[in-house]
């Protein structure tokens, strides 16, 4: 607010953006303009300028319903541009809206609002990522570590406040209703979708690729879509925060580095429902369910780390690294000075030195730019796996425990 004229809070429906905006408005004795309200939306569509004039900051909720409001804001900023004039929320990626890229370039900062992190759920202030980015791999956490069953419960619950408030049988239905609402309302509002009945099916196939290299062609074949159509639909599903891509990192490091992104679901509760993974299936040790859960657990960790990055004081670049010889690192974080840390995720409750091979290989490639690496797993012990490369193993829940 002190640096930009416009602050845009973007994230999935029901993640808490409107609550955050109303808390901010209440603290500053302001009124929120709610464009989810049909009457307000109609008035704003007819006369957007009247909604962006007056005392600052103006608080506008779900601005994507009236994209013309961005042009009206631009016109006001052309007359007087000062920090903290507008706070907007949107459930569609800002850059996906036709006029967004041109209207407020250089004048708006986009702040991601994810579903709740595990620390937010538990009421714990999380600083694990910031400590890791300083090269600290000695983080033990405090208290009792979770069991594998408790990890599964958290992964399948996700981070949406409304879903977390429901008991398990009703939560599964909430996820199904949520997917239907977003596909039938938000995606259709963004673009004309000729084969809208295929959207949920495509989403389910793509959810099956979570924490894996994105293969749109394979997903398209499985639901009978042309690859180009499926690619367009995939972008739409990303635009409404059901999926996100983790880009390949280190493509300039070596010609042997892979360039394909990994796909992740934005919320593992939604992802588990799409894949029909339940705690009962996991307790029965069904091989297919365990395999899919392993990928979902990786997505869970990646998302928790990205949430902590979102409130980092300094920019952090995130990606995955994969060597064409087969070595890989699930998540690589790079500071602005080029220093790098790596994170590998394992669903096993025991960890072996070989689990750190990808991290050790990357450490050798990076040389002095390497700060350290961590293998996060479902066990309870902290162990040094490669002292020279500063690589350790630790339980996943240190991500959000007091340390």
C-alpha positions as CSV (number, residue, x, y, z in Angstrom):
1,X,0.0,0.0,0.0
2,X,2.9,2.3,0.6
3,X,4.6,1.5,-2.7
4,X,1.9,1.0,-5.3
5,X,-1.3,2.8,-6.3
6,X,-3.2,-0.5,-6.7
7,X,-2.9,-3.7,-4.6
8,X,-4.6,-6.7,-6.2
9,X,-5.4,-9.7,-3.9
10,X,-5.9,-12.8,-6.1
11,X,-6.6,-16.4,-5.3
12,X,-9.2,-19.1,-5.4
13,X,-12.8,-18.6,-4.4
14,X,-13.4,-19.2,-0.7
15,X,-9.7,-18.8,0.2
16,X,-10.4,-15.7,2.4
17,X,-9.8,-12.7,0.1
18,X,-13.1,-11.1,0.9
19,X,-12.7,-11.6,4.7
20,X,-9.2,-10.1,4.5
21,X,-10.5,-7.1,2.5
22,X,-13.4,-6.5,4.9
23,X,-11.0,-6.7,7.9
24,X,-8.8,-4.1,6.2
25,X,-11.9,-1.9,5.4
26,X,-13.2,-2.1,8.9
27,X,-9.9,-1.1,10.4
28,X,-9.8,2.0,8.1
29,X,-13.6,2.8,8.4
30,X,-14.2,2.1,4.7
31,X,-17.0,0.6,2.6
32,X,-16.4,-2.5,0.4
33,X,-17.9,-2.4,-3.1
34,X,-19.0,-6.0,-3.6
35,X,-19.2,-6.9,-7.3
36,X,-20.5,-10.4,-6.4
37,X,-23.7,-8.6,-5.6
38,X,-25.8,-8.6,-8.8
39,X,-27.3,-5.1,-8.3
40,X,-24.0,-3.5,-7.5
41,X,-22.4,-5.3,-10.5
42,X,-25.1,-3.9,-12.8
43,X,-24.6,-0.4,-11.6
44,X,-20.8,-0.7,-11.9
45,X,-21.1,-2.0,-15.4
46,X,-23.3,1.0,-16.4
47,X,-21.1,3.6,-14.7
48,X,-17.7,2.2,-13.5
49,X,-16.2,5.7,-13.0
50,X,-18.6,6.4,-10.1
51,X,-17.3,3.4,-8.2
52,X,-13.6,4.4,-8.4
53,X,-13.8,8.0,-7.4
54,X,-14.0,9.4,-3.9
55,X,-11.9,8.8,-0.8
56,X,-8.9,6.5,-0.9
57,X,-8.4,3.7,-0.6
58,X,-11.3,2.3,-2.5
59,X,-12.0,-1.4,-1.7
60,X,-13.5,-3.4,-4.5
61,X,-14.3,-7.1,-4.1
62,X,-14.3,-9.6,-7.1
63,X,-13.3,-6.9,-9.6
64,X,-13.2,-9.5,-12.5
65,X,-16.9,-9.3,-12.8
66,X,-16.6,-5.8,-14.2
67,X,-13.3,-5.7,-16.1
68,X,-14.1,-2.1,-17.4
69,X,-13.5,-1.0,-13.8
70,X,-9.7,-1.3,-14.5
71,X,-10.0,1.2,-17.3
72,X,-11.8,3.6,-15.0
73,X,-9.1,3.1,-12.3
74,X,-6.4,3.8,-15.0
75,X,-8.2,7.1,-15.9
76,X,-8.2,8.2,-12.3
77,X,-4.5,7.3,-11.8
78,X,-3.7,9.3,-15.0
79,X,-5.1,12.4,-13.1
80,X,-3.5,11.6,-9.8
81,X,-1.3,8.6,-9.1
82,X,-0.4,8.0,-5.4
83,X,0.3,4.9,-3.4
84,X,-2.5,3.1,-1.7
85,X,-5.5,4.3,-3.7
86,X,-7.2,1.0,-4.5
87,X,-7.4,-2.5,-3.0
88,X,-9.0,-5.1,-5.3
89,X,-9.7,-8.8,-4.9
90,X,-10.3,-11.2,-7.7
91,X,-10.9,-15.0,-8.1
92,X,-9.4,-15.0,-11.6
93,X,-5.7,-14.6,-12.3
94,X,-5.1,-10.9,-12.9
95,X,-3.1,-11.5,-16.1
96,X,-5.9,-13.7,-17.5
97,X,-8.3,-10.8,-17.9
98,X,-8.1,-9.1,-21.3
99,X,-7.6,-5.6,-20.2
100,X,-5.6,-6.3,-17.1
101,X,-2.2,-6.5,-18.6
102,X,-2.5,-3.2,-20.4
103,X,-4.6,-1.1,-17.9
104,X,-2.5,-1.1,-14.8
105,X,1.0,-2.2,-15.8
106,X,3.5,-0.7,-13.4
107,X,0.8,0.6,-11.1
108,X,-0.5,-2.6,-9.5
109,X,1.2,-5.2,-7.4
110,X,-0.4,-8.6,-7.3
111,X,-0.5,-10.4,-3.9
112,X,-1.5,-14.1,-3.9
113,X,-4.0,-15.3,-1.3
114,X,-3.7,-19.1,-1.0
115,X,-6.0,-21.3,1.0
116,X,-4.9,-21.5,4.7
117,X,-1.4,-22.7,5.4
118,X,-0.9,-25.4,8.1
119,X,0.6,-22.7,10.4
120,X,-2.5,-20.5,9.9
121,X,-4.7,-23.4,10.8
122,X,-2.7,-24.2,13.9
123,X,-2.1,-20.6,14.9
124,X,1.7,-20.8,14.5
125,X,3.9,-18.2,12.8
126,X,5.9,-20.0,10.1
127,X,9.5,-19.1,9.3
128,X,10.9,-22.4,8.0
129,X,11.4,-21.2,4.5
130,X,13.2,-18.0,5.5
131,X,15.5,-20.0,7.8
132,X,16.2,-22.6,5.0
133,X,17.0,-19.7,2.6
134,X,19.7,-18.6,5.1
135,X,21.3,-22.1,4.8
136,X,20.0,-23.4,8.1
137,X,19.3,-27.2,7.8
138,X,19.3,-27.8,11.5
139,X,15.6,-27.0,12.0
140,X,14.2,-29.7,14.4
141,X,10.8,-28.3,15.2
142,X,9.2,-28.8,18.7
143,X,6.8,-31.2,20.2
144,X,5.5,-34.4,18.8
145,X,5.7,-35.2,15.1
146,X,2.7,-36.3,13.1
147,X,2.0,-39.9,12.2
148,X,1.4,-40.9,8.6
149,X,-2.3,-41.1,9.3
150,X,-2.3,-37.5,10.6
151,X,-0.4,-36.3,7.5
152,X,-3.1,-38.0,5.3
153,X,-5.8,-36.2,7.3
154,X,-4.2,-32.8,6.7
155,X,-3.5,-33.4,3.1
156,X,-7.0,-34.5,2.3
157,X,-8.6,-31.7,4.4
158,X,-6.8,-29.0,2.3
159,X,-6.8,-25.4,3.4
160,X,-10.2,-23.9,2.5
161,X,-11.8,-22.4,5.7
162,X,-15.3,-23.4,4.7
163,X,-14.3,-27.0,4.0
164,X,-12.2,-27.3,7.2
165,X,-15.3,-26.2,9.2
166,X,-17.2,-29.3,8.0
167,X,-17.0,-32.9,9.3
168,X,-15.4,-35.3,6.8
169,X,-18.6,-36.8,5.1
170,X,-19.8,-33.3,4.2
171,X,-16.4,-32.0,3.3
172,X,-16.1,-34.3,0.3
173,X,-19.4,-33.0,-1.0
174,X,-18.2,-29.4,-0.5
175,X,-15.2,-30.1,-2.7
176,X,-17.5,-31.6,-5.4
177,X,-19.8,-28.6,-5.3
178,X,-16.8,-26.2,-5.3
179,X,-15.4,-27.7,-8.5
180,X,-18.8,-27.6,-10.2
181,X,-19.3,-24.0,-9.3
182,X,-15.9,-22.8,-10.5
183,X,-16.1,-24.8,-13.7
184,X,-19.7,-23.8,-14.5
185,X,-19.5,-20.2,-13.5
186,X,-15.9,-18.8,-13.4
187,X,-14.5,-20.6,-16.3
188,X,-17.5,-19.9,-18.5
189,X,-17.3,-16.2,-17.5
190,X,-13.7,-16.1,-18.8
191,X,-14.2,-17.7,-22.2
192,X,-16.7,-19.5,-24.4
193,X,-16.2,-23.2,-23.8
194,X,-17.9,-25.3,-26.5
195,X,-17.4,-28.6,-24.7
196,X,-18.1,-27.5,-21.1
197,X,-19.2,-31.0,-20.2
198,X,-15.6,-32.1,-20.7
199,X,-14.1,-29.6,-18.3
200,X,-14.6,-31.6,-15.1
201,X,-13.3,-34.8,-16.8
202,X,-10.2,-33.0,-18.0
203,X,-9.7,-31.5,-14.6
204,X,-9.8,-34.9,-13.0
205,X,-7.2,-36.3,-15.5
206,X,-5.0,-33.3,-14.9
207,X,-5.3,-33.7,-11.1
208,X,-4.0,-37.2,-11.7
209,X,-0.8,-35.6,-13.0
210,X,-0.2,-33.5,-9.8
211,X,3.4,-33.3,-8.9
212,X,4.3,-34.8,-12.3
213,X,5.5,-33.3,-15.6
214,X,2.6,-31.8,-17.4
215,X,1.3,-33.8,-20.3
216,X,-1.7,-32.1,-21.8
217,X,-1.7,-34.5,-24.8
218,X,-2.2,-37.5,-22.6
219,X,-5.0,-35.9,-20.7
220,X,-6.6,-34.8,-23.9
221,X,-6.6,-38.3,-25.4
222,X,-8.2,-39.7,-22.2
223,X,-11.2,-37.5,-22.5
224,X,-11.5,-37.3,-26.3
225,X,-10.4,-33.7,-26.8
226,X,-8.0,-32.2,-29.4
227,X,-4.7,-31.3,-27.8
228,X,-5.0,-27.6,-28.7
229,X,-8.5,-27.5,-27.1
230,X,-7.3,-29.2,-24.0
231,X,-4.3,-26.8,-23.8
232,X,-6.8,-23.8,-23.8
233,X,-9.0,-25.4,-21.2
234,X,-5.9,-26.2,-19.0
235,X,-5.0,-22.5,-19.1
236,X,-8.6,-21.6,-18.1
237,X,-8.4,-24.1,-15.2
238,X,-5.2,-22.4,-14.1
239,X,-6.8,-18.9,-14.4
240,X,-9.5,-19.8,-11.9
241,X,-6.9,-21.2,-9.4
242,X,-7.7,-24.9,-9.6
243,X,-4.2,-25.8,-11.0
244,X,-0.8,-24.2,-11.2
245,X,2.4,-24.9,-13.0
246,X,5.7,-25.1,-11.3
247,X,8.2,-24.1,-14.0
248,X,11.4,-26.0,-14.7
249,X,14.4,-24.4,-13.0
250,X,18.0,-24.4,-14.2
251,X,17.4,-24.6,-17.9
252,X,20.4,-22.2,-18.3
253,X,22.4,-24.3,-15.9
254,X,22.9,-27.2,-18.3
255,X,21.7,-28.3,-21.7
256,X,20.7,-31.5,-20.0
257,X,18.2,-29.8,-17.7
258,X,14.6,-30.5,-18.5
259,X,12.3,-27.7,-19.6
260,X,8.8,-29.1,-18.9
261,X,6.8,-27.7,-16.0
262,X,5.3,-29.8,-13.2
263,X,1.6,-29.5,-12.6
264,X,0.1,-29.1,-9.1
265,X,-3.4,-28.8,-7.8
266,X,-3.9,-25.5,-5.9
267,X,-5.5,-27.3,-2.9
268,X,-4.8,-30.9,-2.0
269,X,-8.3,-31.3,-0.5
270,X,-9.8,-30.6,-3.9
271,X,-7.2,-32.8,-5.5
272,X,-7.9,-35.7,-3.2
273,X,-11.6,-35.4,-3.9
274,X,-11.0,-35.3,-7.7
275,X,-8.8,-38.4,-7.4
276,X,-11.3,-40.0,-5.0
277,X,-8.6,-40.7,-2.4
278,X,-9.9,-41.3,1.1
279,X,-8.4,-42.1,4.4
280,X,-10.1,-45.5,4.2
281,X,-8.4,-46.4,0.9
282,X,-5.1,-45.4,2.4
283,X,-5.6,-47.4,5.5
284,X,-6.3,-50.5,3.3
285,X,-2.9,-49.8,1.6
286,X,-4.3,-50.0,-1.9
287,X,-1.3,-49.6,-4.3
288,X,-3.0,-47.2,-6.7
289,X,-4.2,-45.0,-3.8
290,X,-0.8,-45.0,-2.2
291,X,0.9,-43.9,-5.5
292,X,-1.5,-41.1,-6.1
293,X,-1.3,-40.0,-2.4
294,X,2.5,-39.9,-2.8
295,X,2.2,-37.3,-5.5
296,X,-0.5,-35.4,-3.6
297,X,1.8,-35.3,-0.6
298,X,4.5,-33.7,-2.7
299,X,2.0,-31.1,-3.9
300,X,1.0,-30.5,-0.3
301,X,4.6,-29.7,0.6
302,X,5.2,-27.6,-2.5
303,X,2.1,-25.5,-1.8
304,X,3.0,-25.0,1.9
305,X,6.4,-23.7,0.8
306,X,4.9,-21.4,-1.8
307,X,2.6,-20.0,0.8
308,X,5.5,-19.0,2.9
309,X,7.3,-17.5,-0.1
310,X,4.2,-15.4,-0.7
311,X,4.8,-13.4,2.4
312,X,8.6,-13.4,2.1
313,X,10.2,-9.9,2.4
314,X,12.3,-10.5,-0.7
315,X,11.4,-12.1,-4.0
316,X,12.2,-15.9,-4.3
317,X,12.1,-17.8,-7.5
318,X,10.7,-21.3,-7.3
319,X,10.9,-24.2,-9.7
320,X,11.7,-27.9,-10.1
321,X,14.9,-29.3,-11.5
322,X,15.2,-32.4,-13.6
323,X,18.3,-33.7,-15.3
324,X,17.8,-35.7,-18.4
325,X,19.9,-38.5,-16.8
326,X,17.1,-38.9,-14.3
327,X,18.3,-36.9,-11.3
328,X,15.7,-34.5,-10.0
329,X,14.8,-32.1,-7.1
330,X,11.2,-31.5,-6.4
331,X,11.5,-27.9,-5.4
332,X,14.4,-25.4,-5.9
333,X,14.3,-22.0,-4.3
334,X,16.6,-19.2,-5.6
335,X,17.3,-15.9,-3.8
336,X,17.8,-12.7,-5.7
337,X,21.6,-13.0,-5.3
338,X,21.6,-16.4,-7.1
339,X,22.0,-18.5,-4.0
340,X,20.0,-21.8,-4.1
341,X,18.4,-24.3,-1.8
342,X,16.7,-27.6,-2.7
343,X,13.8,-29.6,-1.2
344,X,12.9,-33.2,-1.9
345,X,9.7,-34.8,-0.7
346,X,9.3,-38.5,0.3
347,X,6.1,-40.2,1.5
348,X,8.1,-42.9,3.3
349,X,8.6,-42.9,7.1
350,X,12.2,-43.9,6.7
351,X,14.9,-41.9,4.8
352,X,18.1,-43.2,3.2
353,X,21.2,-41.4,1.9
354,X,20.2,-42.3,-1.6
355,X,17.1,-40.1,-1.2
356,X,19.4,-37.1,-1.4
357,X,21.1,-38.0,-4.7
358,X,19.3,-35.4,-6.7
359,X,20.1,-32.7,-4.1
360,X,23.8,-33.8,-4.0
361,X,24.1,-33.7,-7.8
362,X,22.5,-30.2,-7.9
363,X,24.8,-29.1,-5.1
364,X,27.9,-30.0,-7.2
365,X,26.5,-28.2,-10.2
366,X,25.8,-25.0,-8.2
367,X,29.2,-24.8,-6.4
368,X,29.4,-21.8,-4.1
369,X,25.9,-20.7,-4.9
370,X,24.5,-23.8,-3.1
371,X,23.2,-23.0,0.4
372,X,21.8,-26.4,1.4
373,X,19.1,-29.0,0.9
374,X,16.4,-30.9,2.8
375,X,14.6,-34.2,2.3
376,X,11.2,-33.9,4.0
377,X,9.6,-37.2,4.9
378,X,6.8,-38.7,7.1
379,X,9.2,-40.0,9.8
380,X,10.2,-38.4,13.1
381,X,14.0,-38.0,13.1
382,X,16.4,-35.3,11.9
383,X,19.5,-36.7,10.2
384,X,22.4,-35.4,8.2
385,X,22.5,-37.1,4.8
386,X,25.4,-35.2,3.2
387,X,27.5,-33.1,5.5
388,X,29.7,-31.6,2.8
389,X,26.7,-30.4,0.8
390,X,24.7,-29.3,3.9
391,X,21.8,-31.7,3.2
392,X,19.6,-33.0,6.0
393,X,16.4,-35.0,6.4
394,X,13.6,-33.8,8.6
395,X,9.9,-34.5,9.2
396,X,7.5,-32.6,7.0
397,X,5.7,-31.0,9.9
398,X,8.8,-28.8,10.7
399,X,7.4,-26.6,8.0
400,X,4.8,-25.2,10.4
401,X,6.1,-26.1,13.9
402,X,7.7,-23.7,16.3
403,X,11.4,-24.1,16.1
